[in-house]
Amino acid sequence: MKLRNSVILHTLMGVVGGLIYMGIEILWRGHTHWSMGVIGGLCFVLIGLLDEWQDHPPLLLQMIQGACIVTVIELFSGLVLNVWLGLDVWDYSNMPGNVMGQICPQFSCAWFFLSFVAVKVENLMHKFIGH
């Protein structure tokens, strides 16, 4: 029963995280790309798992780790989607401190604050699913 609840929780986290991220992008940029749902969902699940893997570390630590996770995933995803496949989903090349136009300190800071949302949503979902 516990494995079933875990699979349900993490699947829901992925879907909710992907939809939240796509919604934020639509509000911020006016458009999104389907890959952002996949990447956002993956990031949400990984940030949620931090709480489980580390036996409920302090929220600030989870937010720092979440920002690092998202930044690394964004770099690798950007290299595949934007550089290798040429989809031009995002481009940070006009941002100070950017790396190959795929990541930048300003958005890493944004991921820090969005990690708060992921941790809180994951905690709420745990309560409702009974995991």
C-alpha positions as CSV (number, residue, x, y, z in Angstrom):
1,M,0.0,0.0,0.0
2,K,2.8,2.4,0.8
3,L,4.5,1.9,-2.6
4,R,1.2,2.6,-4.3
5,N,0.7,5.8,-2.4
6,S,4.3,6.8,-3.2
7,V,3.8,6.3,-6.9
8,I,0.5,8.2,-6.8
9,L,2.1,11.0,-4.9
10,H,5.1,11.4,-7.1
11,T,3.0,11.1,-10.3
12,L,0.7,13.8,-9.0
13,M,3.7,16.0,-8.0
14,G,5.0,15.7,-11.5
15,V,1.7,16.7,-13.1
16,V,1.0,19.5,-10.6
17,G,4.6,20.8,-10.8
18,G,4.6,20.7,-14.6
19,L,1.3,22.6,-14.8
20,I,2.3,25.1,-12.2
21,Y,5.6,25.8,-14.0
22,M,3.8,26.1,-17.4
23,G,1.3,28.5,-15.8
24,I,4.0,30.7,-14.4
25,E,5.7,30.8,-17.7
26,I,2.5,31.8,-19.5
27,L,2.0,34.6,-16.9
28,W,5.6,35.7,-17.1
29,R,6.4,35.3,-20.8
30,G,3.0,34.9,-22.4
31,H,3.8,31.5,-23.8
32,T,5.3,28.1,-22.9
33,H,6.5,24.9,-24.5
34,W,5.4,21.4,-23.7
35,S,8.9,20.5,-22.6
36,M,8.6,23.0,-19.7
37,G,5.8,20.8,-18.3
38,V,8.1,17.8,-18.3
39,I,11.1,19.7,-16.9
40,G,9.0,21.5,-14.3
41,G,7.4,18.2,-13.2
42,L,10.7,16.5,-12.9
43,C,12.1,19.3,-10.8
44,F,9.0,19.3,-8.6
45,V,9.3,15.6,-7.9
46,L,13.0,15.8,-7.1
47,I,12.5,18.8,-4.8
48,G,9.7,16.9,-3.1
49,L,11.9,13.9,-2.6
50,L,14.5,16.0,-0.8
51,D,12.2,16.0,2.2
52,E,11.9,12.2,2.2
53,W,15.5,11.4,1.4
54,Q,16.9,13.6,4.2
55,D,14.3,13.1,6.9
56,H,12.7,16.6,6.8
57,P,15.7,19.0,6.6
58,P,15.2,22.7,7.3
59,L,13.1,24.5,4.7
60,L,15.9,26.9,3.8
61,L,18.2,24.0,3.0
62,Q,15.6,22.4,0.8
63,M,15.2,25.7,-1.0
64,I,18.9,26.0,-1.6
65,Q,19.1,22.4,-2.8
66,G,16.0,22.9,-5.0
67,A,17.6,25.9,-6.7
68,C,20.7,23.8,-7.4
69,I,18.6,20.9,-8.7
70,V,16.6,23.1,-11.0
71,T,19.6,25.0,-12.3
72,V,21.5,21.8,-13.2
73,I,18.4,20.3,-14.9
74,E,17.9,23.6,-16.7
75,L,21.5,23.6,-17.9
76,F,21.3,20.0,-19.3
77,S,17.8,20.5,-20.7
78,G,18.8,23.7,-22.3
79,L,21.9,22.2,-23.9
80,V,19.7,19.4,-25.4
81,L,16.6,21.4,-26.3
82,N,18.1,24.8,-27.3
83,V,21.7,24.1,-28.3
84,W,21.6,20.6,-29.8
85,L,18.0,20.4,-31.1
86,G,17.7,24.2,-31.8
87,L,14.2,24.6,-30.4
88,D,15.0,27.9,-28.8
89,V,12.7,27.3,-25.8
90,W,14.6,29.9,-23.7
91,D,17.6,32.1,-24.1
92,Y,19.3,33.9,-21.2
93,S,22.2,35.2,-23.3
94,N,21.2,38.8,-22.5
95,M,21.3,38.1,-18.7
96,P,24.5,39.0,-16.8
97,G,26.4,35.9,-15.6
98,N,24.7,33.5,-18.0
99,V,26.3,30.2,-19.0
100,M,25.8,29.6,-22.7
101,G,22.5,31.4,-22.6
102,Q,21.0,28.4,-20.7
103,I,21.3,29.3,-17.0
104,C,21.9,32.5,-15.1
105,P,22.1,33.6,-11.5
106,Q,18.9,35.6,-11.7
107,F,16.8,32.6,-12.5
108,S,18.7,30.4,-10.1
109,C,17.5,32.9,-7.5
110,A,13.9,32.5,-8.8
111,W,14.2,28.7,-8.5
112,F,15.2,29.2,-4.9
113,F,11.8,30.9,-4.2
114,L,9.9,28.5,-6.4
115,S,11.4,25.6,-4.4
116,F,9.5,26.9,-1.4
117,V,6.3,26.3,-3.4
118,A,7.4,22.8,-4.4
119,V,8.2,21.8,-0.8
120,K,4.9,23.2,0.5
121,V,2.8,21.6,-2.2
122,E,4.6,18.3,-1.6
123,N,3.9,18.5,2.1
124,L,0.2,19.2,1.5
125,M,-0.1,16.3,-1.0
126,H,1.5,14.0,1.6
127,K,-1.3,14.9,4.1
128,F,-4.1,14.3,1.5
129,I,-2.7,11.0,0.2
130,G,-1.8,9.7,3.6
131,H,1.8,8.8,2.7
